[in-house]
Amino acid sequence: MVREQLIEEGGDRQMSFAEALKNNAVRHVLLDQLQISDALNPSVREQIGIHFVGIVLSIAAGACNAIAFAKFTYYVSHVSGSATGIGLRWFEIQKPYDWMEPAFLVGYFIAGSLLCGLIVHSNGMKLGQARYEVVLFLVSAMEMVCWARKMANPAWLAAAMGVQNAMITSWSTAVVRTTHMTGTATDLGSSLGRIIMRFLRLKCSLEEDDWNHHVADRKKLVLMICLLLSFICGGYVGSAGYKAFKLHSLLIPAGLTIILGVMHIAYCILKREEVKEEVVAETAFRRQISGKGPDDVEQQRFVQGNSPAAQFIRQISGGQKPDPPGRVAGKYLGS
């Protein structure tokens, strides 16, 4: 069926990879395989990055949320309560009756997300490429402003949580959440349900494809449990900190985000050559699947290499041997 549909759409000519992706069947299968591959074959860096950063940011957000509620009786790490509070206060069901206050919290959260979007332009985890340290320092700075102003208003904390949530969402394409646990709890339950149903349906006799899906769900389940427990731990830390140090307890989440920002700077310095190679590879692959081909010497050398990515690029481009680096250099230098 898929083959007939592709033949009908492409005719006799050879269809490019970019054109094939426009087919719903091809796109759905590829997305499914990408999700499984991402769960089964993550690099050590990705595993450490997602788990460590997710856990630390969940602790920081849980602490910030607990401190905000202890001081203002508002939750600032998500907007659901504030959005509902606008209607409740409008009709004077919830006290106090000032509906503008929860509306401002929602607005500041959105403003924080907007700021993150101006700094981090792309989706996916790109350590060393995206300016995550700037975002993390911005989160810490907003919390420090609230601390310096003696926690006079929760708006800065809502903006800080908006920045953090936008960063981790762009990093993980919304698989990982650290400022609120609704989606985390949903993913935890759905992953566990798929695991149980898979064993009940197949009676513990899993084929390779079923086993791969099981492993992917199991890893996701473990990550969601870690994030949920970390957020709960953050709430405990924030509550204990506020009880002991009052407004100075805000230094706890601010300090955690500063530490992560410094760690990313160190990573950028130590891994700058590796990061540079990744940028070249991603750019070459992006141009190849769009049918444009490499546009400089470094990209051409990558395509001519023997890495799995280079071999795949040559396959999807019809197996044609690319021009040698000298010819490409002459073309782009005008010789």
Beta strands, then each sheet from edge to edge (+ up, - down):
end
